[in-house]
Amino acid sequence: DTDYISMGWRQDVFDNPLIQNNYYATWGETLTVPDSIEELVVVSERLNGRHDYNNDGEMDWGFCLTPQTNYFQAFLAPVLQTHLHECEKTEDGYKCLGADTGQNMFFDVDNFEPLIHNDGFRYAVEMYTRFIMASNCQNQTAAGVKCDRKTAFPTGRCAGVISMPGTMTNLLRENGKYTIPPEKRMDDILQPGEYWGRRKVFPGSRKVINWNKEGRPLEDCQGSVCPLAKNGINYAPFFAEGGESYALNGRQSKPAATDAMWDMFTWLATLPVGEVPLAGTYRKSQLTDEAIEELAGHWNSSVMAQDLHDVLDEYFRSEEEGGNVVQDLFIIGFSEYNEALDTELHKNLILQDIEKGGLFNMADPTQSIDPVKNKAEFDDRYNRFIQSLALRYEDVHAMQDGGGLSQLSLWRGALDIHPTKSKEEICQDLLATDHGNFDKLGCLDIVQLKDLCQSQKGDVEEYAPDTCKADNNNSTIIISVLFGIVGVGLMGGVAYFMYKRYENYKRIQKAHEQLMEATLNESVRALYQLDYPLHLIRGDEFVEEGKLMRHEVLRNTHKLTVLDSLPDVDAFVAAGKHVLFFSHQWTSFTVPDPSRHQYECMCHAVKDLAMRNGWGESLKDVFVWVDYSCIPQANPSTQNLAIRSLAAYASSATYFVIVAPDTPHADLDDTCDLDTYQRRMWCRAEQVCHSMRNGTEGMYLAVGKNIAVEPVRRDFFAESLHVFNGELTCCRLEHKGMGACDRQSLVIPLLGLYGELLRASHEMEREIGNADAIHSVNAFLSEIEKHQEEVFPRTFQRTMWRKNRRVTEEVLLFGDLIDRMKARISSGVGFEIDKENGGTLSTKASETLISHRGSDFLRHGVVHGSAASNSHPVVQIETAL
């Protein structure tokens, strides 16, 4: 329910020559539509009480509103939140895709302190107060009626309005529920094609807090403090009160119920943006030219439709596109926190009578306390407001199950802060940095100080002196007594200690051995199991799409073929289907192929290979795998599962095509080509995963849409084998916000493939003939043997950030796993053939033994499935591993 907040303004007011001339004569500046909250406040104050918009003889107001917490938060958002992720300066500005900053406008993500004790919060309250004092509230509140944009705007006395989307449409649309009738407007000053009621993104702020300085001071929006700024203004659209959801119990619901739910969602997706029931449901598809034209006809105003397009286009920007969307307080207790802010800000401060400690003068609103002119009085009342608000927030914390610590954990989860932290880890960090909040959040109920003496001894002793010393003193006393009683007893104790140390060493050694063996077993298992199903798009539909399509779009339009297991893949290929794996480098930070050069190469490759191999022009037996279309893009959890299966995808493909035309990178001053492709670690890994199982026979190179695809050189694998010398984005970003390096995720699949290659070599030594296959396998193994330490590094240097400190450490990668795999293959352990059924002991899962591809690279009967039962014949197609 994306209830965003925007600004409405009247073109018949802002373009009125009389008002413009008077404004310039009085203030020496041109009247313009506000871009910042500072301009919004100043323009509203300068228009207030000086002009008659509706020709009733009475001076009118600045902008109008209904005082609500969400409108105050729209002022607060651009002051407090500047970027959600760490930024990197580039030639074109800043790219903010690094570690989470934890920025928001509600609570600190480290200690759950409300973000109200800083100059930025005071600044927002000041701006908002001044805005209200120049609005419809000065008359309506003084008259004892509700200050309400819905009743004020139809009078024609407002120069503009701030509102959420549904009401905004009814305020600006001709014949809308809360619109201004024509007789109360100045439409005669408008030019042909212009419209009086305009919509615009909510203004940003020229002042922001600096999160990296002590106390988070208020500073000008510039440089690294404000990396996403536009013309010195930080924009932060606030989506208020969002979060409606609908769900069915998938395990218990009948098909008719799930069908009904699907029908409801598809019906919602067909509605034009101007007719959205119940919730503000928006989609990027509503921003197409066709959708805007349809909306213009629906509203009978192309100007209104285009304004809405411009607002949504800005608000829908993802973080990769430079967006800075501010999230509402999605945790338990939302309504209570909201009520606390509303009561203290509006009822007890801004709209409360001066005589009762507020800022508003009921008898004469023009004499209300001004934050600038009456700074001392304002500060005094503001400080009391902050104290009261902090206490009320504490009361809300206490009302919730688990108190403030549980709320902090929920808030970090709602913001999707990484790395994630348990309550224990939160308390351990507070013990090191913030004893006050360690106590306030009740951390002593979560952690035992003595248990932290080994890992945080200094922090524990600083918090509670002698906590860690007690045990040592007792030990000293005991040892002294024993030594005093008998020296022999001491020697016996030392001997016992040494014995326990030896036992400990043996236990650790055994655990290490078990871990190594488990890693070897997992590498074998990974060869025969998918963590996430293989998704493919049929060749004819791939060519018809016109560009690389996002996975979710193809899924929702039922254009993906799904194979749940590797035996299914083998059966699929054995049935005459051809799987093309496209490996390419993304040429933009946000989308894979903005220029479509690579897509055109892919289409050409599909048709070229189909013609060469006689697959038919229909392409209905050809199936394509390409990352953007076949790996989930929206859900990080399923995306990670698919990435873990990448090695299996690449090795299972019947053909592997490297797509590397010369293409300018959309976000960098660089050209992507075969050279830059070959430098990427993941590109090398995909090649190795395919070639180690299938050889290079089915590998091709596509470098242009009008250039025939060419087989790769037989020695092409030599450079690709050096996978871990390739470049990685995670290393370039120094693993900020990441738990591990991508290098570590490749250990298991590459170890398993190496083991299969070794086993193939051992088996071939006992076979007669098959010279080409033996040569190919031995060529791989020879290259690996010559450069083993580079191909399979034992360790690597990893740079990470911990508690804002840059740390470089040596991390185990393969260690001695390669030597262990060699020993295992030599002895046959872990790859023993099940003589009764004809499959490997580690692959008894399916009822049919099938292997794919017609390559002669490896012919040793290793397959994805296992033997059939005795009642069914075994289907055995000898091919690649």
ABEGO torsion letter per residue (X at the ends): XBBBBBBBBBAAAAABAAAAAAAAAAAGBBBBBBABAAAAAAAAAAABGABBAAGAGBBBBBBBBBBBAAAAAAAAAAAABABABBBBBBAAEBBBABBBAGBBAABBAAAGBBBABBAAAAAAAAAAAAAAAABAAAAAAAAGBBBBAAAAAAAGABABBBBBAAAAAAAABBGBAABBBAAABBAAABBBGBBABBBBBBBBBABBBBAABBGGBBBBBBEAABAABBGGBBBBBBBBGBGBBBBBBAAABBAAAAAAAAAAAAAAAABBAABBBGBBBBBAAAABAAAAAAAAAAAGBAAAAAAAAAAAAAAABBAAAGBBBBBBBBBBGAAAAAAAAAAAAAAABAABBAAAGBABBAABAAABBBAAABAAAAAAAAAAAAAAAAAAAAAAAAABBGEAAAAAAAAAAAAGBOBBBBAAAAAAAAAAABAAAAAAAGAAAABBAAAAAAAAAAAAAAABBGAAAAAAAAAAAAAAAAAAABAAAAAAAAAAAAAAAAAAAAAAAAAAAAAAAAAAAAAAAAAABBABBBBBBBAAAAAAAGBBBBAAAAAAAGABBBBABAAAAAAAAAAGBBBBBBBBBBABAABABAAGAAAAAAAAAAAAAAAAAGAEAAGAABBBBBAAAABBAABAAAAAAAAAAAAAAAAABABBBBBBBBBBBAABBBBBBAAAAAABAAAAAAAAAAAAAAEAAABBBBABAABBBBBBBAAAAAAAABAAABBBAAAAAGGBGBABBAAAAAAAAAAAAAAAAAAAAAAAAABBEGAAAAAAAAAAAAAAAAAAAAABBABBBBBBBBGGBBBBBBBBBAEAAAAAAAAAAAAGBGABBBAAAGBBAAABABABBBBBEABAABBAGBBABBBBBAABBBBBBBBBX
